[in-house]
Amino acid sequence: MARISDLIRDSKLETYFIPGCGVETVHQYQESDPTSGQRLVTRLEHWQRQKKVGSGAYGCVWLETRIKGGPGATAQDGAVRAVKQIDTDQRSGSIDYNRELEAIAKFSHPRYERCFVKSFGWYEAPGQLFIAMEYLEIGDLFVYLQKRPPVPETEVKEIAYQILEGLIMMHDNGFAHRDLKPNNILIKSHPPDKWWIKLADFGIAKRIEEYHGKPTTITGTPRYIAPEVWELVERGSPYAADIWALGEIVFEMFTKKLAFPSLVSLASYKSQLDFPVAMLTNAGVGQPGVEFVLSLMSPYPDDRMTATSAISSPWIQSLIPHPPEPTKAPEDEPQIPYPVTMMTEEFASWTTKLSLEPPEGAFHGMSSSTTMVDPVDPAQGKAITTQKEKIHPSPGTKVPVVMQGQGQVEIPEPRLTEFQSQHRAGVSLYRQKQYKEAETTLRQALQGREKVLGEDHEDTLRSAHWLGLSLFRQKRYNEAVIMSRRAFRGREKVLVHNHEETLRSAHWLGHSLYNNGQYREAETMFRQTLQGREQVLGHDSKETLYSAHYLGLSLHRQKKYNEARTVFQRALQGREKALEYDHEETLNSAYWLGLSLYRQKRYIEAENTFRRVLCGREKTLGHDHEETVAARKYMDAAHRRAPL
């Protein structure tokens, strides 16, 4: 093993194995004995292997029983434990065992053990590493879900709350789990008793200082891997992948189905924002529960809640009984809010804040103009605070004031966290196709962010972008053009010219211009988007091909049929390669290629192209679908005009 820390070294068990006794392990402890008054005694503890209770890619888990030598005056024989055995001879160069050992040792401390499977220490044998842990005989959440119907909503809240407790502890200490899934959530008790789960298996948990280097491998279980880990979107907070995994777990508890069963469906969600909300509502999940899942599973990591903000969400907080309303104070006495005590990372000390709002740093999408807390100081492993830029408030806006000597912070009004919450709520409404309500909420977020952060702040521009989408979906194309143009120009100025978000705004500006009948301007935007996406995403990415198709439409509407034909051929070839041959988008590009050929009076080529579209649409849409009928109509027209 590589050089180990003091935390890992102190948790190592002095061990030897007795030959000829099955598998019997003996641990030697040097300790004091208060009952006899001896300062130092040696105690030997014997454990006997019973059976295998689990297995994985790098080893297995054994159930062991203590046969003698327990602490105290009596042997206390019969105690059980689970021992994880890792075979270090195989693929040892690709595994850092210190990660798991440090995380397990850290979170076995009494202050954390209610949320994590407790470790009793680790030991070695030639080619093998052993980790002794508490044994939870009920098993894991995966097995529980396999054997039972969907979990009732109240119980889902309880499980989600306990998972979030554990994630807050991990994230606050600079660890990301990175393999959160039902198999790694062990059950201590469940109904008819109270739910009590513990997080386990820190096999790929890591400290965040390692995150700054780009990973060379994708870690985790595929169905729980976030879009940014697949590199479908840009990376954001390193903790956000755990939040995505929690969202998938909650979705499965409700529906017993996967939200995104394949990488293709996940990519489609990223580009089309088509979250399977109907699966949740069909399972009887109420609106607050739906919004909670959506806020965990935004395709963009900085739009997701953090563990801290998620546990403070209304859906989770409905679990917790709230104290009765305070007795009304006499009129001659000032009314003081009930103080909430919390640990602030800025001061690393206990403080009392006269606020029931979550702290400013509770969101991944925190403004760059606020005080940011870097997760870890690599030299000391402590949180460090940096001031990125000053806020220049409008008249009447309160400026944050640090009350020296008291460690109290007065949060400005309106609070940045409120705007973040409004933005997320607006995005959630958009994904549920409640576009009018989304417009109202996003407009509020935009106005608030403009006032506090400025017109060209990244968060302000993000709200403008989504507001433009909400207007577009309501077919208010002229307003959508104005808002999308504002988001695009702002991002072009603030971000890199070919930044993915800049290109996304350019694409939707082109969409709005096209639907507003401004085809020449739409052509310019789609051409710019196409060139940028080819450089950033590649020639055959779904987004690149989408821009190519709409560039073709813009050219066709201007009667530039020869140029349109070339672009549609490029879109068709790419979609045939990236999608199925009879995919709806592939057939759509083929249909418009046929129209461009038809308008150029290349009737034989047009007839062959429409015949191909007709066969595909009859197969996928049916003989009487309006799009199938349209393909048949143009195929017949091209046939009549084709030379004999």
N, C-alpha and C positions, 0 to 999 in steps of 0.2 A: 504494500500500500504506500501511497504518497505520504509526505510529511503531514502529521495530524495536529489538530489544535489541542489546547489544554482541556477544552470541554469534552472532546472525544476521548482523550487519554484517560481522563478521570472516570469515564463510564465503562472502561474496559474491565472485564472480570478475569481474575486469576483462575485459570482453568486447567484441568488435565482429564484424560479419558481413561476409564478402566477397561483393559482388554478382557475379552472372554465373557462379558456380561451383557450381551446384546449391545445396545448403545447406552451407556451410562456415563453421564457427565458429572464431574465434581468441581464445585467452585470453592475456593478458599478465601475466607474473609478475615481480615485483621481488624478487630473492633474492641471496644471497652465493654465491660459487664457490670452495669450499675448494681445488679442484685448481689453480686459477690464482692463488689468493691475493687475488682481487678482493673487496672488501667489498660491492659492489653491481653486479649485472648485470641486464639485461632479457632474459627468455626468452619467445618466442612459441610457443604450442602450437596446432596446427591439427587440427581434428576435422571429419570428413566424414560426413554422414548417409547411412545405408545402407537401412534398411527399418523399417516400423512393427512393433513386437512386442507391443503391447498398447493398449487403449483403455478409457476410462471415461466417467463422466457429464460431467466437466469438462475433458477433454483426452485425451492419448494418450502412449505411450511409444515412443521411437525407439532403434534400435541405431545407434551411431556408432563410427567407427574413427579412431584418431589417424594422420594421414598424415605429420606431421613435427613436430619440436620437442619431443620427449620429454626428460625430465630426464637429466642425466648427460652423459658425453662423446659418446655416440652418440644418434641420434634415437630409437631404440627404437620405430620405426614399427610399426603393426599392433596396438597395444593397442586394446581395445574398452571401451565403457561404455554404459550405458542412460541416456537423458535423458527425464525426465518433463516433458511440455509441458502447462501449464495455461493455458487461455484465460481471461484475466482480464476481458475485455469482457463476458462473459455471466454474469449472476447474481452479479456481483462484490460486491454489497452483502450477500449471505448467506454469504460465505465469508471466514474469517479465515486467510489464508495463513501468517501468522506462527506459528500452531500447528504446522503441518507442518514449517516451516523450523526452528523451535526444537527440536522433537523429533528431527529428522534430524541437526541439527548436534550436539546433545547426545549422541546414541547412536552417532555416528560416531567418538567418542573411542576410542583403542586398547583401553581397558579394557572396552568394550562391544561392539566390532565382531564378535566371534565369534557374537553373538546377533542382530545387526541388520544389515540391508543398509547398507553404508557409502556415505556421500555424499562427493563430491569438491567440493561447493560449489553455488552457485546463481547465476543471472544473469537479466537481463530483456531484453525487446524490447517495442516498443509493443503493448499489449494481450495480452502473453504473459509467463509466468513459466516458467523452465526450472530443473530440479533434476538435476544430474549424479550418477549412482549407479553402483555396481559392477554388472556384468551377470552374471547367473547363467543360463547357457544351458539348464540342465535345465528350468527353468520353476517352476511353483508346485504346491503339494500338491493343489489342486483337479483340475488336469489329470492328475496322477499317479494319483489315486484313480479318476478316470473310466475309465482305461485298464486297471486291474488289479483282481484280486479283493480281498476284504477283507484288511486288513493283519494279519499275524501278531501275536499279543499281545506278544511280546518287542519287536518293532519299534514297536508302538504306545507301549509304555513309553518307548522311546528318544526318540520324537518328542515325547511329552507332557513328558518331562523337560526337553528343550531349550526347548520353549515356556515352561515354568514358569520356567526360568532367565531368559529375557527378561522375563517379566512381573514377576519379583521386582525386576529392575533398574529397570523402568519405575515400578512402584509405590513402591519405595524413594525414587525421585527425584520423586515427586508427580505422575506421569503415569498416566492410564488410557488404554488403547488405544482402546476403544469400537467397534472394527470388526474384531475378531479373527475370521478365517475362513480356510479353506484357500487362497483366492485371494491372501491377504496373507501366506502362509507360503511363502517361496521355498526351493528345494532347491539346495544346493551339491553334495551327493553323496548317493547312496543305494545299497542293496545291488545288486551284490555288494560294493561298498565300504561303509564305515561311513556311517550316517545323519548328515547335517549340514544343519540347516535354519536359516533366518534370518527374523526378523520384518520386515515391510515395511509401507509405506503408513500413515503417521501422519496421514492427511488429516483425521481428526476426533479425533486424540489431543488431550488438553487437560490443563492443570494442574488440580489438585484445588481450588485456591482458587476456581475458577469454578463448582464444583459446588454451592456453597451457595445459589446462585440457581436456582429451578426452571426447567428447560429448557422452551422453548416448542415444540421440535420433537423428534421421535424420530430419533435418529441410529443408524446401523448397518444391517446387512443383516437383513431380517425373520427368517429362519430361525435366526439366532444371537442374537436380541434377548432379553434376560432378562425375566421376568415383571414386575419392578419398573419397567422402562423402558416397558412397555406399560401401566403403572399398574394391573396386576392385584393387586399387593400393595404395601405401603408400601416406600419406598426405605430401604436400609441403607447399608452401606459403598459408596462410589463405585467401588471396585475390584471389587466382587462380580460386576458384569456381565461383566467379562473372564473370570472363573472359570466362569460359566455357559456362555459361548461355547466355552471349552476343553472343557467336558463334552460339548457338542453335537459338537465336532470329534472327540473320542475315540469317541463313540457311532457316528458315521458311518464312522470308520476300521474299526471292528469289524463293522458291519452293512451299510454302503453304503446305509443308509436314514436318514430323518429320525426323530428321537425324537418331535417334535411337528410334523406337517406343516401345521397350521393354527392360527390364534389360538383357535379353538373348542376344539381338543384341548389346547392349553396351558392354557386357562381350566379345562377339566375336570380336568387334573392338579392345578391349584391347589386346587380345591374337593374333589376326590375322592381325591387323592394316588395316582392310578393310573398310576405310571410303567411304561413298557413293558419291564419286566425280562426277560420271556420272549424278547424279540428279542435281548438280549445272551446269555442262556444258550443259546438255539438256535444262536447263532453260535460257541458253544464257549468263551465267556468264563468264567473261573473266578470263584469267589466274591469273592476280593480285588479283582479288576477290576470286578466289578459294584458292590461297595461304594464303590470309588473314584469311579465315574461318578455314583452317587447322591449322594455327598458334594459333588460339584461342582454338581449340578443340583437342589438343594433349591429349591422355589419361593420360599422366604423367604431373602433375601440374607444375613441374619445367621446362618443355619444352614449356610451353605456354608463350606468350607475357604478359607483364604487361599492365595496362591501359596506362601508360606513353609511353611505346614503341609501343603499338598498334596505338595510336593517331599520332605517328611519322612515321608510316608505309607508304610506297609509295602509297598504294591504298587509304588511307585516305587523305594523303597530296595532292593528285591530285585534291581534292576539293578546296584547298586553293590557291588563286592567289599568285604567287611568285613575289618579287620585281624585276625590270629590272636589267640587269647586271650593276655593277658599272662602272663608267667612268674610263678608264685606267689611272693610276697614272703616273706622269712624271717619267722618268727613274732615276732621281736623288733622288726620294723620295721612302722610303720603302713602299711596298704593305702590308696593314694590313687588315685581314679579318674583315667583319662587325661584331661588338660585339653583342652577344646574351645575354640578361639579364635573369637570372633565380634565383630562390630561392634554395639554397643548404641546405640539411638537416644537413650536417656535421657542418656548421657554424651558421645555423639558422639566416642567414642574407642575404641581397641582395648582389649579386656579379656579375661581368661581366666576361664571359668566352669567349675566342676567339676560338670558335668551334661551328660548326653547328651539331655536333653529339649529340645524346641523352646522358644523364649522365650515368656514369658507373653503377649506381644502378638501371637501368631501366628494369632489367630482373629478373624473378624468379630464374633462374638457375645461379645466380651470384656465381662466384668462391669463395671458402672459404678462398682464399689467398688474397682477396681484402678487402677493408674497408667496413664492413657491417653496415647497419643502422637498429637497432632493432626498431620495429614499435612503441612501447610505453614503457616509463618508468613507471611502475605501481605506483610509489610514486608521480610522478609529471605529468604524462600524456604527456611527451615530448619525442621527438626522442632522442635516445642516440647512440653514436658511439663506436664501439669496434673494435680493431685490432686483427684479429684471428692469422695471421702468416705473416711473411715477404715474399716478392717476391725476389727470387734470379735470376735476369735476366742473360741471356747470354750476352757476350760482345757486345757492340753496342746498347743494348736495353736501352731506357731512363727510368729512375726511377721517379715515381711521386714525384714532388717537391711542397711543400706548400710554397707560397711566403708570408712570414710573414708580417703582417701589411696590406696586400692587399686582403687577402682571396681568392687568385686565385690558381687554381690547374692545373698543366700541366699533361695531360693524357699521359700515355706511348704509344709508337708505337711498334708493332701493338696493337690496342685497344682490350680489352677483349670483349667489346660489338660487335665488328665486327666478332669475332669468334663465339659468341653466335648467331648472325644473320646468319652466314654461316651455322652453325649447324642446325638451324631451317629450313633454306632453303633446306638443304640436306634431312632432314626428310620429308619435304613437297614433294619434288621430288620423294622420295622413295614411299610415300603413293599414289602418282599418277602413280606409276609403271614406272617411268622414271629412271631406275636403273643406267644407265651409267652416266647420268647427276648428279644423287645423289652421285655416287662414287666420281666424280671430286670435288664436293662442300664439301662433308664430309672429303675428304682427305686434302683439304685446311684448314678446321676447325681443324682437328687433328694436322696438322703440326704447326699451330699457337698456339694451346693450349699446345702442347708439349714444345714449345720454352718458353712460358711465365709462364705456370703453373707447368710444369714438367710431366713426363711420367705417374706417378701414381695418378694424381689428378682425382677426380671423374668426372669432366667435360671432361677431356681428354679421360678417359675410356669410357664415354658415346658416344663420337664421334667414338672411335675405334669400339665399339659394332655395331653402325649403319653402319659404313663402311663395317664391316664383313657381315652384312645382305645384303647390296647392291651387294657385290661380290658374295654371295651365289645365289641371284636371277639371276645373269648373268651366273650361272653354272660354275663359276671359283672357284671350290671347294678347290683346293689346296691353293690358296690365301686366301680364306675365312677361312680355317682352321688356317692359320697363324694369321690372324687378330682377329678371335674369341678367339683363345687361349690366345692372348695377353690381350684382354679385360677381359677374365675369370680370368687369373692369377692376373691381377692388382686388380680386384674387390675382389678376394679372400683375397688379402693382405690388402686392404684398408678398405673393408666393412666386416661385419659379414659373417662367412662361409656360413650360410644359409639365407643371405640377399636375398630378392626377385630379385634384379638386378644381383647378383652373380649367382643365379640359372638360370636366364634367359640367361646369357652368356654361362653357362655350357650346357644348353639345345641346343642352336644354335651351339655351338662347336660340340656337339654330332651329330647334323644334318649334319654339314659340313663333319665330319669324315665319317659318314655313306654314304653320297653321293660320297665321295672320295674313297669308297671301303675299308676303315679302320675300319672294323666291330668290332674288338676286343676293340680298343680304344673307339669307339662309345658306345659299351656296358658299359664300365667303366663310361663314362660321363653320359649316361642316367640313370644308376643305382644310381649315386651320386645325380643327379637332382631329380629322383623319391623319394629317401629317404628324401631329403631336402624339397621338395614340400609337401610331406605327413605331415611333422612336421609343416610347416609354413602355408600351404593353406588348408590342410585336405585331406583325402583319395579320396574324390569324386569331387574335383574341376576339372574344365575343363583342366587346365594346368597340374595337376598331372596325369590325365588320358592320356593326350597327351604324356607325358614322358613315362608312362607305355607301351603305344602302340609301341613307337619307341624302347624301350628296347626289347620288343618282336621281332621286326623286326631284330634288331642287333643279337639277339640270333639265330633266324631262319636262317639268312644268314651264320652263323657259323655251321649250321646243329645241333644246340643244341635244337632239336625239343621238347623234354620233358619239358625243362625249358621254352621254348618259349610258349608252350601250356598253362602252368600255368600262365604266365604273360598275355597272350591274354585273358584268361578266366577272370582274374582280371580286365583288361581294359574293356572287354565287359560288365561285371556286373555293373561296375561303370558308363559306358556310358548309359546303359539301364536305370539306376536310374537318372542320371543327364540330359540326353538328351532324345529325343523321341525314341521310339522303332525302328522306321525305319529311324532314322537320318543317314545321310551319314557316319559320323564317327563311329556310332554304327555298321552299316553294314560292314564297313571296318575292324573293330576288329573281327567281326564274320567271315569274309572271311578268314583272316589270321589264326584264330583259326582252321578253317576247313582245311587249308593247312598244319598246324602243325599236326593235327590228321591224315591227309592223308599220310604225310611222315612217320608217326609212324605205318602205315598200320592198323589204327583203322577206317576201311572203313565205318562201319555202323554209327558211331558217326560223321564221316566226311560228309557222305551223308546227314544226318539230318541237320547238320550245314549249308551246302551249299544250301539245300532246303529252309531253313529260309532266307538266304541271297538272293536267287533267287526271292522269293516272295516279299521281301522288295524292291529290285532293279527294278523289273518289275513295281512295284507300283510308285516308285519315279523317276526312270530314263527312263523307257520304255523297251519294250521287246528286242529292237535291239541295245541298248547301249552296248559298248564294255565291260563294267564292268558286265553288266547283262549276256552277252554271256560267259564271263569267269566263272562266278558262275555256269551257266548251264553246261558248259564243265566239270568242276570238279565234279559236282553232278553226271553226267552220268558216269564218270570214276570211282568214288567211288562206284556207284551202281553195275557196272560190276565186280568189285573186291571184293565186299562184299560176305561173305559166304552165301550159301543158307539156 
